[in-house]
Amino acid sequence: MPKLNRFEWLKAVLQCADLNSSTKAVASALSVQFTNDKTGQLNPSLNTLGEFLAGMSLATIKRCLKQLIECGRLFRTEGRGAGNHTEYALLTRCKIIPFRRKKGTPVSFPI
């Protein structure tokens, strides 16, 4: 899977009209505070998210995570057993295809 820019992901999530403000706050915390740029690792515990998002209950955080998963913006792998952590992955709703052109040819866009 290609590396996804966490800030572009957050910008797309914040523009979703069908997500509430609590879900957008959780998405902001996930992308800005907890995503590791070098490894792409994203695995905060619910308690860690609750401490960071002071004033938001664990039930609300769970609901927000569920909403992000259901709308196709977040993938969750459940950690079972000792030493296994729940991991998350940021997802886009479409496949991003890079624009390619022959080297040296000018780029023109229709107006």
C-alpha positions in Angstrom: 0.0 0.0 0.0 1.5 3.4 -0.9 2.3 5.8 1.9 -0.6 8.2 2.5 0.0 11.8 3.5 -1.6 12.2 6.9 -2.3 15.9 6.4 -4.0 15.3 3.0 -6.1 12.6 4.7 -7.1 15.0 7.5 -8.0 17.7 5.0 -10.3 15.2 3.2 -11.9 14.1 6.5 -12.5 17.6 7.7 -14.3 18.4 4.4 -16.8 15.5 4.9 -20.2 17.0 5.6 -21.5 13.7 7.0 -19.0 13.6 9.9 -19.8 15.3 13.2 -17.4 17.6 15.0 -16.4 15.0 17.6 -15.4 12.5 14.8 -13.4 15.3 13.1 -11.6 16.0 16.5 -10.7 12.3 16.8 -9.5 12.2 13.2 -7.4 15.3 13.9 -5.8 13.7 16.9 -5.1 10.5 15.0 -3.4 12.2 12.1 -1.6 15.0 13.8 -0.6 13.6 17.2 -0.4 9.8 16.8 0.6 9.0 13.2 4.3 8.2 12.9 5.6 9.8 9.7 8.6 7.5 9.3 6.9 4.1 10.0 3.2 5.0 9.3 2.4 3.3 12.6 -0.8 4.4 14.2 -1.8 2.5 17.4 -2.9 4.7 20.3 -5.0 3.0 23.0 -8.5 4.3 23.8 -7.2 5.5 27.1 -4.4 7.5 25.4 -6.9 9.0 23.0 -9.1 9.9 26.0 -6.3 11.6 27.8 -5.3 13.6 24.7 -8.9 14.5 23.9 -9.7 15.8 27.5 -13.4 16.0 28.1 -14.4 13.4 25.5 -15.7 10.2 27.0 -14.4 6.8 25.9 -17.9 5.9 24.6 -17.8 9.0 22.3 -14.3 8.1 21.1 -15.4 4.6 20.3 -18.4 5.9 18.4 -16.2 8.3 16.4 -13.7 5.6 15.5 -16.6 3.4 14.4 -18.0 6.2 12.2 -14.5 6.7 10.6 -14.3 3.0 9.9 -17.8 2.8 8.5 -17.3 5.7 6.1 -14.1 4.1 4.7 -11.6 6.6 6.1 -10.0 4.3 8.8 -9.0 0.6 9.0 -8.7 -1.1 12.3 -6.9 -4.3 13.2 -7.9 -5.7 16.6 -5.0 -6.6 18.8 -5.8 -9.7 20.8 -3.7 -11.1 23.6 -0.7 -9.9 25.6 1.6 -7.6 23.7 -0.7 -7.2 20.7 -2.0 -3.6 20.1 -4.9 -2.4 18.1 -3.6 -0.8 15.0 -5.2 1.7 12.7 -4.5 2.7 9.1 -5.6 5.9 7.3 -7.6 5.1 4.1 -8.7 7.1 1.1 -12.1 6.6 -0.5 -10.6 6.3 -4.0 -7.4 5.1 -5.7 -5.0 7.9 -6.3 -3.3 7.7 -9.7 -0.2 9.8 -10.2 -0.2 12.1 -13.2 2.5 11.1 -15.7 3.8 12.7 -18.8 6.8 12.3 -21.0 9.8 14.2 -19.8 10.3 17.6 -21.4 6.7 17.9 -22.8 4.8 21.0 -21.7 1.7 20.5 -19.5 -1.5 22.2 -20.6 -4.8 22.2 -18.8 -8.2 22.9 -20.5 -9.8 26.0 -19.2 
